[in-house]
Amino acid sequence: MIYLYVCTRDAYAAPSFPPRRHDMRHIFGLAFLALTLWCTGVSAENNGALSPLPPLNDPATGEHLPGKVIFADYFTSDIDTARRFYGQLFGWEWRAMTGDNSYGMFYQGDLAVAGVALREETGDSRAYGRWIYYISTAQVAEKVAEISGRGGRVLLEAQEVAGRGTMAVVADAEEAPFGLLESSSGDPADYRSEPGQWLWVSLYSHDVEKASHFYRSLFGYDVSQAEDVGDNLDLILSKGGYARAGIGHLPADSPSHPTWLGYVRVADVGASVAKALELGGDVLMAPAPEIFDGKLAVVSDPAGATIALIHWNYDDTGVAP
């Protein structure tokens, strides 16, 4: 069985990613110049109806923001290690949602920032870990069929989740997995993320143009090239004037598997990297002055799942300096 998490503030409001297209212009094309990702496959089995989950908005708003990344799930074969790693790295508090601890949520105060679901061992010696990010969309079943027709793959067929809406898990034409969700209570509104909350998400692909066409066709994104990235082809996916995600380039000879990467805002990138190492993680890209002024790093947890750490400052206009 697969579960979802809900990013919440007060009435289940989710943290926004940077709101305007030019806010992220210095990140893309820099983060992965020398990065090798540890990427593993993901699969999900539909073993029946999913358990009821809290609505995204209570009371319901009915407002939807198609194309916005509104959820993320962490699937792992070792929940205890995940609890320790992310709890100590970001100060997230674990709350079990099932009696057997097969599903739970991380909270930051009253804010639910992540959910964790047990995925059975695959037979490999290393524990399994994978983050999945969900994109808001209507008509999930139709989108699943469209993805299959465009060379993607269905990992979990569309199904209704009591209290939440309709969801599915799929993979794009390069096998990068992601989720689809149509919320029955409306999508969470945008707001500025605090340290310990999701700030951004980006796809890293061997074929940026092909990937941009795939997602633009599915979700109606406006696609623009990110600025100030030298010779690297990196794109921003926007909708309604809001930057919703980015696409970065993986070199043809890279051993990395195309993947979506989430960015968590932190107060001190260097201290967070050191903590990740102390907790048994690895550093895939250390902070460096030439990469976003040393305010960006990518680490993997003990199960090999990747996550980015970023120090981000908002000014009064919402544009980073």
Protein Blocks (a to p, Z undefined) as FASTA:
>chain_A
ZZdddddehjhpacdddfbfklmmmmgoklmmmcccdddddddddebjcdddddfbdcde
hiacehiafbdcdddfblklmmmmmmmmnopacddfbfnlpaccddehjacfbdcddddd
ehiabdcdddddddddehkllmmmmmmmnopacfbdcdddehibpcdddddfkopacddd
ddfkbpaddddddehiafbdcdddfblmlmmmmmmmmnopacdddehkljaccddddeeh
iafbdcddddfklcbdcddddddddfblklmmmmmmmnopacfbdcdfklgghpaccddd
fkopacddddddddfkopaZZ
